[in-house]
Amino acid sequence: MNDLKIITKRALGVLILSLLLVIGLIIFSIKYTKEASDWAQYPANKHIYANGQLMNTGTIYDRNGKFLFKIEEGSGKYNENKLIRESVMHAVGDSGGNIITSARVVFADRLNGWDFLNGSYRFNNKLSKFSSDVKLTLDADLCATAYKALNGRKGTVGVYNYKTGEILCMVSSPSFDPMNPPDIDGNPEKYEGVYINRFLSATYTPGSIFKLVTAAAAIDNIDDIDSKTYHCEGNLEINGKLVTCMSSHGDITFKEALAESCNIAFAEISLDVGANTLQKYAEKAGFNSSLEVNDIKTAVGKVDLKEAKGADLAWAGIGQYTDLANPLNFMTYVGAIANDGVRISPRIRKDNILSNVCTSVTGKKRILSKETADKLGDMMRNDVMQVYGENNYKGLELCAKSGTAEVGNDKKPHAWFVGYMDREDCPLAFAVIVENGGLGGTVAGPVAATVLQKAVDLLQEE
Ligand SMILES: [Zn+2]
């Protein structure tokens, strides 16, 4: 009887000890998961740091293996071309680590040669097959072309492959040369928001590009939308509030209304569709949620129609009211229109740890039916043929929509131009914004044309 008691006691003791061990392991694992990267990169770690400076890092390359950045013997080395340095500054990062979405910040573990399973593998020969280099999907020459086309104006240009998700171009202006940082605090206006990558982290009033969202809702929810005629006198009073249009379009069909960007037709369409449905289509299009681009979260665009009635709802359907769009997120909506209604997740990394080349699509989601996407695409093609001018976009098979987003305060509107090339060999979608630039089609359109022509040339060389 006594023996049995002792054995039971011992068993209990062993059980308690094992439990403690398991609990300890769990606590360690949680701490490790959360903090291991910090431990390995702790500045006292002499392998990696000297005098608080990183000694050596892996190299950041563009999609074609063009050198963009590395730290060698404690000093930063950049591409030799100043235009390229400025163009990719937001993507690569500055020496102060101010661009929190940059490769130097977000992919620091990789560049430092650290990973969760293997620890600091750069200093372990057995693991030398693991690279600490980062290969971006960006084309540095295309970024340079886009940055130059913005010509000192504030704004952003993004281009991505709507079939693979690879971002080929991502520039944000103002920028600066990270090798010779200017006096930013001394020029607050010139360098306003310079540490923000506007493509990833900014939101803007969308203006008429939002008609692509309202149009999708209309195609799916208004019977015989194609046989309807709207009438535009240049303004429309709804319950005492005014909706205005850029011109008096007279009688106008749905298709013409998108091409001419008629506010009055789209005001009526918005009221017809209703706030709930419009809200639903905005959310399908990516509003009110952020996208993840290799661990980088985009800013959240906003559409909130809870209180929107009458003229407010009409203005919301025209992309004004309280609507806000993130450029990258909206670009992927346009990409989904191009890709039969399926949105491919965007990405900025072309490598993975073993092969250095990663071509697989990271995520896809159907956000529009194929029929709706096809119809919208035809209408966007018609916009170019009827209004923007096929001659301005020769050979691009361009489908597009402009936006001229009113921002108040006596400032010029933001100029938007979004769209895609309907070409099997160049499946690219894009978004261009010139802040306070004026008319979308005439100001942002030519930037898009320059960048896309260059993209066609570059893709054919690849
Ligand atoms: Zn009109």
Residues whose N, C-alpha, C, O or C-beta is under 5 A from the ligand:
A	BS01	ZN	C232 C245 S247 H249 C262 N263 I264
